[in-house]
C-alpha cells in the first residue's frame, strides 16, 4: 500500500495494472460465459468436476476471446505510457512529457510514432498467436507457408553485413547543416 503513494516505477506499474487488467478479466469472463451451454452440460453429465469443465472445455473453447483479452490488456497498458511517466516511470513516455514541456513537437512526434509502431507490432503478434492456436485445433498445423531455413539465413546474413558496413563506413554520420 505504501508503493501506491510514492513516486517511481513501482507506482507506475501498479497504476498501469489497475487500469489495464479489468478489461482483460471482463473479456475473459465474457468468453467463458459464451461457451455453448450444451457443451458444458455434456461435460458435466460425463462426470467432470467444475474445475475440469473450466480447464478442459471452457478455456480451450474461449481461447480466441482470451487472446483478444490479452491484446486489449497490452493496448491499455501502452495507452498509459505517458501517464505512467508523470509518476516517474521513465521510458518513451518521459521523452514525450519532456518534449511537450519544452515545446519540441518533433521529439514528441518521434516518441509517439515509436509507441504507435510498438502497439501495432504487439497487436499483430497477439492476433497471429490467437489464429495459430485456432489453426492447431482445426488440424491445419503446421502452416502451409513456412519460410525455408536458407531464406531466413540469407536475411539474417544480409542484416549482419549491413550492420557491420554501417559501423565501418561513415556514410550519413554527420547531419548536413543545410538541412537545419
C-alpha positions in Angstrom: 0.0 0.0 0.0 3.0 2.3 0.6 4.0 1.9 -3.0 0.7 3.4 -4.2 1.5 6.8 -2.6 5.1 7.0 -3.7 6.5 8.3 -7.0 8.5 5.9 -9.2 8.4 2.9 -11.5 6.6 0.7 -9.0 3.8 3.1 -8.6 3.6 3.5 -12.4 3.4 -0.3 -12.8 0.7 -0.6 -10.2 -1.3 2.2 -11.8 -0.9 0.6 -15.2 -2.1 -2.8 -13.9 -5.1 -1.2 -12.2 -6.0 0.5 -15.5 -5.4 -2.4 -17.9 -6.3 -5.6 -16.1 -10.0 -5.1 -15.5 -10.9 -5.2 -19.3 -8.9 -8.5 -19.6 -10.9 -10.0 -16.7 -14.2 -8.8 -18.3 -13.4 -10.1 -21.8 -12.2 -13.4 -20.4 -15.3 -13.8 -18.3 -17.4 -13.0 -21.4 -15.6 -15.6 -23.4 -16.0 -18.3 -20.8 -19.7 -17.5 -20.4 -20.1 -17.6 -24.2 -19.3 -21.3 -24.4 -22.3 -23.2 -25.6 -24.3 -24.5 -22.6 -24.8 -27.8 -24.3 -21.1 -28.4 -24.3 -20.8 -27.6 -20.6 -23.8 -29.8 -19.9 -22.3 -32.7 -21.9 -19.0 -32.4 -19.9 -20.9 -32.2 -16.6 -23.1 -35.2 -17.5 -19.9 -37.2 -18.2 -18.9 -36.6 -14.6 -16.5 -33.7 -14.9 -16.0 -31.5 -11.9 -16.4 -27.7 -12.2 -12.6 -27.2 -12.4 -12.3 -29.9 -15.1 -15.1 -28.3 -17.1 -13.3 -25.0 -16.9 -9.8 -26.3 -17.8 -10.8 -28.9 -20.4 -13.9 -27.4 -22.0 -14.5 -23.7 -21.4 -10.9 -22.3 -21.5 -10.0 -24.1 -24.8 -13.2 -23.1 -26.4 -12.8 -19.4 -25.3 -9.1 -19.3 -26.4 -9.8 -16.7 -29.2 -11.6 -14.4 -26.8 -8.9 -14.8 -24.2 -6.4 -13.8 -27.0 -8.5 -10.7 -27.5 -8.3 -10.0 -23.8 -4.5 -10.3 -23.8 -4.4 -8.0 -26.8 -6.6 -5.4 -25.1 -4.6 -5.6 -21.9 -1.4 -4.8 -23.9 -3.1 -1.9 -25.7 -4.5 -0.5 -22.5 -1.0 -0.7 -20.9 0.6 1.1 -23.8 -2.0 3.8 -23.6 -0.8 4.5 -20.1 2.8 5.2 -21.1 2.6 9.0 -20.9 0.5 9.0 -17.7 2.9 6.5 -16.1 5.8 8.8 -17.0 4.2 11.5 -14.9 4.6 9.4 -11.8 8.2 8.6 -12.6 8.2 5.5 -14.9 10.6 6.9 -17.5 10.9 5.4 -21.0 9.2 6.7 -24.1 6.5 8.4 -22.0 9.2 10.5 -20.2 10.6 11.6 -23.6 7.1 12.7 -24.7 6.5 14.6 -21.4 9.8 16.3 -21.7 9.3 17.2 -25.4 5.9 18.6 -24.7 7.1 20.7 -21.8 9.9 22.2 -24.0 7.6 22.7 -26.9 9.7 20.3 -29.1 7.0 18.9 -31.3 9.4 16.8 -33.4 10.8 14.9 -30.5 7.4 14.1 -29.1 6.2 13.1 -32.5 9.2 10.6 -32.8 8.4 9.1 -29.4 4.7 8.9 -30.2 5.4 7.2 -33.5 7.6 4.7 -31.7 4.7 3.9 -29.2 2.2 3.5 -32.1 4.5 1.2 -34.0 5.1 -0.9 -30.9 1.4 -1.1 -30.4 0.8 -2.2 -34.0 3.5 -4.9 -33.8 2.2 -6.2 -30.5 -1.4 -6.2 -31.8 -0.4 -8.2 -34.9 1.6 -10.6 -32.8 -1.2 -11.4 -30.4 -3.7 -11.7 -33.2 -1.4 -14.1 -35.0 -0.8 -16.1 -31.9 -4.6 -16.4 -31.4 -5.0 -17.6 -35.0 -2.2 -20.2 -34.7 -3.9 -21.8 -31.7 -7.1 -22.0 -33.7 -5.3 -23.5 -36.7 -3.7 -26.1 -34.5 -7.2 -27.1 -33.2 -8.7 -27.4 -36.6 -5.9 -29.7 -37.8 -4.2 -27.2 -40.2 -0.9 -27.4 -38.4 1.9 -26.7 -39.4 1.1 -23.7 -41.6 1.3 -24.2 -45.3 3.9 -21.5 -45.8 6.9 -22.0 -43.6 10.0 -19.9 -44.8 12.9 -22.1 -45.7 15.9 -22.1 -43.4 18.1 -20.9 -46.3 15.9 -17.9 -46.8 16.0 -17.0 -43.2 19.8 -17.5 -43.1 20.1 -15.1 -46.1 18.0 -12.4 -44.4 20.0 -12.7 -41.1 23.3 -12.7 -43.0 22.3 -9.7 -45.0 21.3 -7.8 -41.9 24.6 -8.7 -40.2 26.5 -7.4 -43.3 24.5 -4.2 -43.3 25.1 -3.7 -39.6 28.9 -4.1 -40.0 29.0 -1.8 -43.0 27.0 0.8 -41.1 29.5 0.7 -38.3 32.6 0.8 -40.5 31.6 3.4 -43.2 30.9 6.9 -42.0 28.0 7.4 -44.5 25.4 9.7 -43.0 27.3 10.2 -39.8 27.2 13.9 -40.0 23.9 15.8 -40.3 24.1 18.3 -43.2 23.9 21.9 -41.9 21.9 23.0 -44.9 19.0 20.9 -43.7 18.7 22.6 -40.3 
